[in-house]
Structure formats: structure tokens, C-alpha cells
């Protein structure tokens, strides 16, 4: 079953472009990962659903939340641990 990684980004957020690059890099090496980018600019509904309070925010499999630009190791750990908590 593929892992769904959602990137919540904003135009005004200086970390969003780096997070986008990191997620693309991670997904390029993992066939079990699907990345979806969501803009919070003018559309906060999805971010509210997860209770997000900052960007960039990365939600892995609807549960694990990472803020900022994650490392490859952090992303791998969240994908390999289906019970990961919010960090």
C-alpha cells in the first residue's frame, strides 16, 4: 500500500520551496510514496482538518505531522512507522 505524503505550503512561507524539493527527492527513491501538494493560500479547509498551525507542514498517511523542512531520515521513519505521532 503506498504512503500518502501531503505537503501543505504557502506562497509567503520561506521554507515551502525547500520542503517541496526534499519531498520530490525522497519520492524519487521510493516507489511506495505518493506526494500531494496542497496550498493553504485561500484554502484552509484541508489544513484545518488536520489541525495544522504552520507551513510547511507534511502529513504522512493522515497521521504523522512534520513541520519545517524534514530530513530524508525523518520522512523514511514516518513512512516505515505506521503509528508515528505528531512531531
Buried (B, 14 or more C-beta within 10 A) or exposed (E): EEBBBBBBBBEEBEBBEBBBEBBEEBBEEBEEBEBEBBBBEEEEEBBEEBEBEEBBBBBBBEBBBBBBBBEEEBBBBBBEEEEBEEE
